[in-house]
Amino acid sequence: MIKWLLIAGLAAALISGIAVGGSDHLESRHLVEQGKILPLQQILDHLGQQQEGRVLEVELEREHGRYIYEIELLGEDGRVLKYEIDAVSGEIINGKPEE
């Protein structure tokens, strides 16, 4: 169920035009094809094992020389949670309620 919520949320985000990163989606795809970052679906699958929720927003940014996926989820309790995930390793760098 978690996986389907994440997939449905991502699909809704992409359909509604929410950016996958401040950069162009073609650049993101190019980075994945070059093996420089992990595919978003792999990141979402891993996050779905840690936290239930619906994807609200996804961004791919370059911070301090490394690529970071910023993902906002709507938790089951109604809180918005923001995660920062290393796009290369998939490591969750930070996860906290949005203030």
ABEGO torsion letter per residue (X at the ends): XAAAAAAAAAAAAAAAGBBBEABBAAAAAAAAAAGABBBAAAAAAAAAAABBEBBABBBBBBBGGBBBBBBBBBBAAGBBBBBBBBAAAGBBABBBBBX
